Amino acid sequence: MTQQPVRNVTFDVGRVLFCWDMRILFERLVDDPAELEFVLTHVVTEEWHYQHDAGRALDDMVAERKILFPQHGAVIDAYATRFLETIPGPVPGSIPIVEELDAAGMPLFAITNFADLFWKQFRPTQPVFDRFRDIVVSGTENWPSPEKRSLNWPPVDSAWTLPRRSSSTIMLPISPRPGGWAGRCITSPLPPRFGPTCRNGDWSRPDLPCRSAPR
């Protein structure tokens, strides 16, 4: 079967273009290792955070959480006021890929689970996003992005279908795994210099560190 040419590239943002780790912020605020683990696994968890990604009001989330964990009010407030400190910088090597694709005239899109408020704070700090034709943000759409492992996309009238409107779209989500990084690419593979070659399958590589930030 003849492989169709790549017509556009769609990137995820968190843990694809930019590192994201809430531990980076809270380890600055909580000295005791056991207490830090409690905060990350019970108080300010990624699952709780995803409610804001999906469009829930931050004030409501914070007020509710502080009732449940009154002794942790300071870290809950820090989540709301210092969220950008959970994003230490680009995934190593990611921005040059975007720049090279853009310079070659490749149409670029992005999707992201990102709260609307936090995105409005973060987006102006990163000029690389000027290279993208459109970026669909879950908190703006009030709809979380597709679960990447199952690729269970929402209905066709959802904004998330935007990157699929032309053929041979590629999506490059990656996330940390023990010993390295793992992800999934869809449709046609990019040229090898842009990363792992795959077709509708999983890939992994051990050489993408994403856990460094100044204290």
N, C-alpha and C positions, 0 to 999 in steps of 0.2 A: 504494500500500500504506500502511495506517495505521501510523504509528510508535508503538511501545509506549512508555509512560512510563518514565522512569528509576527503577529500584527501589532501587538501591544504587550506590555508587561504590567502586572498588578502586584504591588508589594503590600504586605502587612507592615504595620509601623512598630508596635511594641515587640521587642525581642526579635526583630527582623532588621529594621533600619536603626532602631535605638534600643539600648539596654534599658531594662526596667526591673527594679528590685526594691520592694518596700523596706527590706532589711537595711538598706543603705541609710535611710533616714532614721529608722528607729534605733539602730545601734548607736547613734549619736546621742540618743535621749535616755536609753536604758542601759545601765552598766552591768547589771547582773545577767549572766547568760541564760539562766533558767527563766527569769522574768521576761527577757527578750523573746524567748521561744513562746511563752504564754501569750504575749501581746500579738505575735505574728500568727499564732494558731487559733486564738480565741477572740481577741479584741478587734484588731484591725487586720482582718484576713482578706485574701484575694477574693474569696467568694462574696464577702460583704462589699468590698470595693466594686465588684462587677455590677451591683445594683445602680451605682452612680453612672457607670459606663452605659447602662441601659436606659438612663434618663431620669432616674429618681432624684428628687431634690436633695442637695447636699445638706441643707439645714435640717431637714427631717431626719436624714440618716444619722447625723451627728447627735442630735437631741435624743433620739431613740437609743443610740449606743451608749451615751453617757448615763442614761438611766440604768442600763444593764450592767455597765462597768464604771460606776462612779469614781472608783479609785484610780482609774486610768484616763481621766478627763484630759490631762495634758497631752497624752500621745494621740488621743482622738482629735483634739483641736489641731495638733501638728499635721495630721493627715490632711485636714481641710485647708490649712494655711501654708504648708511647706511641701505640697505634693511634688513639685518639680524637682525636689532634691532626691526623689526616688528614680530619677532618670539621669544617670551619670554621664551619658554621652552616646555617640553612635556605636553600633556593633562594629567591631574592627573590620574594615574592608568594605562595609556596606555603601558608604557615600561615594567612593570612587566608582562602584558599579553603576549607581544612579547617574553619575556625571557622564560616564562613558556611553551609557545607553541614550541619554538625552542628547549628547553631542552627535550621536549617530542618527538622530531623528526618530528614535523609537518613542511612540506615544506611551506615557507613563501614567498609571493610576495608583491609588492606594485605598485600602480599607483599614479601619482601625476600631477596636474597642477602646473608646476614650470618652470620658465625660466631657460634655460640651463646655463647661466652665474651665476645666483643666486644659482642654484643647485650645481654647481662646488665649490662655496664658502661655502655652507651650509653642504654638504655631509661629508666632512672630519672632521667636528666638532662633528659628531654624530656616535659613533661606533656601536650603535644599528643596523644601516643599514648593518653591516657586517653579520648579521643573515639572511638576505634576499637573496634568490637565484637569483632574478632579480627585478629590479625596472624600470618601464617604465615612462619616464619623458616627458611631453608634449612639452617643449621647445626644447628638443633634437630631438624629432620626428617631430617637426613642425606641430603638430596636437593636439588641445586641447582635454582633456579627455572627456569621455561621460558625458552628463548632468545627474546628479545622480537621479533627481526626475523622469525623463521620462525613464531612462535607455536606451537611444537611442544610442546604440553602433555603431561605424563606421563599414565599410565593413570588411569581414572576413580576408582580407589580411592585415589589419591594425595591428600595434604593440599592440594596446590596447586589442586585442583578446588573448594575451598571457596567462593571468590568467584563461581563460575559456577553455584551451585546455584539461584539465582533469576534470572529473565529480566532483560534489559536492564542487565546489569552493564557498567560502564565501567572501563577501565583506562587510566591516564595515565602511561606511562613516557616520560621524556625524557632525553636525554643530549647532552653537548656535541659540536658539530660545528664545522668551520671556519666562522667568521663567525656563529655563533649556536647554536641548540639545535634538536634534531629528535626526533621520537618517533612514536608510533602510538597511536591511540585505537580502541577496539573497541565495537561495537554502536551505541548511540544517542549523539548529541552532547549535551554539557552546554549549558546556556544560554550565549550568547556572552560574558557578563561573566566566566565562569569560564575562558575561554581559547579556543584555536583550535577552530572548529567542524569536525568531520570525522565521517565514517561509514566504519568499516572501512578506514581509509587512513592515509597518512602526513601529517604536518604539520611545519612548521618555523617558527621565529620568531627574530629576531636580538636580542631585547631582554631576555634572561634571563642577566645576568652571574653567574658562580658561581666566580670565581677570586680571591677576596680574603680574606686572613687576616693577622693581625698576625704579624710575624716574632718 
